[in-house]
Amino acid sequence: MIMTKWLPFILVIAWMGLIFSFSHQDAHQSSQMSSTLNAQLIVLIETVLPVLASNIDETQLESTVRSVAHVGLYLVLGLYMTAALNPYIKPVLKLAGYSITFGIVYAITDEVHQYFIPGRAMTWGDIALDSLGVILGTGIMILMLRKAIIETNI
């Protein structure tokens, strides 16, 4: 029972650690990771959709992948945060407010941290993408929780 109570918070902290580890990479490490992922995506596209392969703009692909990564990482954080806080914060709008606020504050602190990493920068665009992810994740989890409550009461 104790583990069940703390598991959602452990997931939140672990996920925040993963985000921190990505932000802590210097510019060279981050670029290498992006280049490797882009190369793998290009191979996948060439294999699955060869018609599109000739039209790939690698610079645009890298920018898109980085943007999707920001939204995706913080979407998961929003899911985990909302699930962790759900038993303790009611009503649902207050729960959403706390989850979103916490996620955005973490996004800002993460960008400030990144500012001090060689070759990296703090950008408001990244904070906006992170915030979008938190909002989406929180909204999805709230919908999932509402569906579970409705199904339980049927």
C-alpha positions in Angstrom: 0.0 0.0 0.0 2.8 2.5 0.8 4.5 1.8 -2.5 1.2 2.3 -4.3 0.8 5.7 -2.6 4.3 6.9 -3.5 4.7 5.3 -7.0 3.1 8.2 -8.9 5.4 10.7 -7.2 8.4 8.4 -7.9 7.4 8.4 -11.6 7.2 12.2 -11.5 10.6 12.6 -10.0 12.2 9.9 -12.3 10.7 11.7 -15.4 11.9 15.0 -14.2 15.4 13.4 -13.8 15.2 12.2 -17.4 14.3 15.7 -18.6 17.1 17.1 -16.5 19.6 14.7 -18.1 18.6 15.7 -21.6 19.0 19.4 -20.7 22.3 18.8 -19.0 23.9 17.6 -22.2 26.3 20.2 -23.8 25.6 21.4 -27.3 27.8 18.7 -28.9 26.1 15.8 -27.1 22.7 17.2 -27.8 23.5 17.7 -31.5 24.9 14.1 -31.7 21.7 12.7 -30.2 19.6 14.7 -32.6 21.7 13.7 -35.6 21.5 10.0 -34.7 17.7 10.1 -34.2 17.3 12.0 -37.5 19.4 9.5 -39.4 17.3 6.7 -38.0 14.1 8.5 -38.9 15.3 9.1 -42.5 16.1 5.4 -42.9 12.6 4.6 -41.5 11.0 7.1 -43.9 13.0 5.7 -46.9 11.9 2.2 -46.0 8.2 2.8 -45.2 7.4 5.8 -47.4 10.1 6.0 -50.1 8.0 8.5 -52.1 8.7 11.1 -49.3 12.4 10.3 -48.9 13.5 12.6 -51.7 11.7 15.6 -50.2 13.2 15.4 -46.7 14.7 18.7 -45.5 17.1 17.4 -42.8 17.3 20.8 -41.0 13.5 21.0 -40.8 13.3 17.4 -39.7 15.7 18.1 -36.8 13.7 21.2 -35.8 10.5 19.2 -35.9 11.9 16.3 -33.9 13.3 18.7 -31.2 9.9 20.4 -31.0 8.0 17.1 -30.7 10.5 15.9 -28.1 9.8 19.0 -25.9 6.0 18.5 -26.2 6.2 14.8 -25.7 8.5 14.9 -22.6 6.3 17.4 -20.9 3.1 15.7 -22.0 4.2 12.7 -20.0 5.2 14.9 -17.1 1.7 16.4 -17.1 0.2 12.9 -17.2 2.3 11.7 -14.2 1.9 15.0 -12.2 -1.9 14.9 -12.6 -2.1 11.3 -11.6 0.1 11.9 -8.6 -1.8 14.9 -7.3 -5.3 13.5 -8.1 -5.9 11.8 -4.8 -5.0 14.9 -2.9 -6.4 17.9 -4.8 -10.1 18.4 -5.7 -12.0 19.7 -7.6 -10.7 18.9 -11.1 -10.0 22.6 -12.1 -7.8 23.0 -9.0 -6.1 19.7 -9.9 -5.5 21.0 -13.4 -4.2 24.3 -12.2 -1.7 22.8 -9.8 -0.5 20.3 -12.4 -0.1 22.8 -15.1 1.5 25.4 -12.8 4.0 22.9 -11.5 4.9 21.7 -15.0 5.4 25.2 -16.3 7.5 26.2 -13.4 9.6 23.1 -13.9 9.9 23.9 -17.6 11.2 27.4 -16.7 13.7 26.2 -14.2 14.9 23.5 -16.7 15.5 26.2 -19.3 17.3 28.4 -16.8 19.5 25.3 -15.9 20.1 24.8 -19.6 21.3 28.4 -19.9 24.4 27.5 -17.9 25.3 24.4 -20.0 28.1 25.1 -22.6 26.7 25.8 -26.1 23.0 25.7 -24.9 20.6 28.5 -24.4 17.3 29.4 -22.6 14.5 30.0 -25.1 11.0 31.1 -24.6 9.9 28.9 -27.6 11.1 25.8 -25.7 9.2 27.0 -22.6 6.1 27.4 -24.8 6.5 23.9 -26.2 7.0 22.4 -22.8 4.0 24.3 -21.5 1.9 23.0 -24.3 3.0 19.4 -23.4 2.1 19.9 -19.8 -1.3 21.3 -20.7 -2.0 18.4 -23.1 -0.8 15.8 -20.6 -2.9 17.2 -17.8 -6.0 17.4 -20.0 -5.5 13.8 -21.2 -5.1 12.5 -17.7 -8.1 14.4 -16.4 -10.2 12.9 -19.2 -8.9 9.5 -18.4 -9.7 9.9 -14.7 -13.2 11.2 -15.5 -13.8 8.2 -17.8 -12.7 5.8 -15.0 -15.0 7.5 -12.5 -18.0 7.3 -14.9 -17.3 3.6 -15.7 -16.9 2.8 -12.0 -20.3 4.4 -11.3 -22.2 2.5 -14.1 
